[in-house]
């Protein structure tokens, strides 16, 4: 495949954009649509994949990524109502948190908050900040660790094959 075609893939472009802006992170390809035979690739660094045509091809098929050091993910798996989503988004808007909220394509919503200042803290401090905010909103505290993988934005979800689509973003 031509290098321009590989780099022109929207998934690849998005991952390279994130890597350029926030630094290297891990990605993977998962498929859990057959609950008896889940398939996962090894977690790999974007920068290493970026170095070869084979790696670029892999990037174009990625559907999971690591939570970034500058990111907080509110994973609404328990109370997945649009009312609860809008309550959380209204609070984030009120306090000026930049966010994008997605329907995951599976069973809930993810609200991604990006704050460049968060990356200035130690990993342990970032974890504590995430855990506090995630707990405050009653979301999944497993997403407090940046070692956690999440469904990639704007691609089919690894559990359902349904796309993870944006439903709201900060004003």
N, C-alpha and C positions, 0 to 999 in steps of 0.2 A: 504494500500500500504506500502511496506517495506520502511524504512527510507533511505536506500542506494539508492533505485530506485528514490525516491523523490529528493534527493540531486544530483543524477546523471543526472537529466534533464538539457540540455544545457542552457535553459533560466534561470532556478534556479541558476545554477553555475555562469552564467554571472552576475546576480543581486547580488549574495552573494559576488562575486569578487569585484564589484563596491562598495558595502557596506563596505567590509573590507578595501578597499583602500581609499575611500573618505568619509565614514561616512554614517549614515542613511539617507534615502530619501523615498519619497512616490511613490507608483505604483498603477496602476489600470488596469482594463480590459474594453475595449470599443468596441462597434460594431455599426458602423453607415452605414453599407451596405444597410439597409432598411432606407431610409431618413425619412420616416414617423414614424418609431419606433426606434429611437436611444436608445441603451442600454449602461449604464455605471455602474460600481461598485463604491462603496465608495473608495476614495483614502486612502491607508493604508501604514503604515511604514514597510519597509523590515525587520527591527529587530524584530518587533512584530510577523510578519508572520513566520519568521524563527523559532519561538519557538514551533510550533505545526505541526503535519502531515497535518492538514487541511490548515494551512497557507502555508506550503511548496507546497501543491497541487495547491493553488491559485497562488503562485509565478511561477509555471510552466506554467501558462496560461496567464500571464501578457503580455500586448502589448503596454503599455504606462508607462512612468516614468517621474519623476520630473527632471528638469534641475539641475545639481549638482553645488555646490558653486565654484568649480574649472573649470567650463565648460562655454564655449560660443558656442551657436548654431546659425549658419547662416542658416536661413530658406529661401531658394530661391523659393518663390511661384510666384513672378511677372515675372522675366526674367529667365526662366528655361532651357535655351539653354546649351548644353554641352560647347559651346564656352565661355559663361559667367562663368560656373563652373570652367573651366580650367584657365581662367584669375584670378579668386579669389584664386584658389589653387596655381597657380604660384607665386602670391604675398605672400601668407602665407609661401610657401617654401623659397622664397627669404629672408624673415625676420625671418625664423627659428621657425615658429609656428608649433607645432605638431598637426596634424589634421587627421581626417578620414571623407571622403565624401561619402554620401549614396544617392542612388536613393530611394526616400521615399516609392515607391510602390503606391503612390497616384499621386500628380500632380507636384512634384518638387524635389529638392535636399536639404538635410541637410548636413552642414559641421560642425562637432563637433571638437572644439578646447579644449584640456585639458591643463590647466596650474596650477600646484599645488600652485604657488605663488598667484594666484587670490583669493584663499580661505583665505589668510591671511588678506584680506581687510574686512571692514564692508560690510554688505549686501547692504547698500545704495551706497557705493563706487563701489562694484561689478556691481550693476545695471548701474551706470553711465559709467563704462568702457565697459560693454556689449553694452549698447545703442549706444555709440560712434562708436564702431567697426561695429556693425550691420548696423547702418545708413550709415557709410562710404561705405559699400559694397551694399547698396540698398536692404537689406533683411528685413524680417518681425521683426519690433521692439517689437512686443508682446513677443518675445523670450528673451528679456532683463531681465525679471523677472525669478528668479529661482523657483517661485511658479507655473510656467507654466509647463504643461505636454506635452511631445513630444512622438511621435511614437518610440517604442523600436527598437533598432537595431536588424537585422537578424531574425525578426519574421513578420508574416503577418500584414499589415497595417489595422488599425481599420476602415478605410473608404472603402477600396477596397478588402482586403484579400490578396493582393499581397505583397510578402516579401520586407522589407526594406533592400536593398543589398548594400554592399560597392562597390564603383566604383573607388575610388582613396584614397591614403593616403600619408602623408608627406614622404619626402625622408630621 
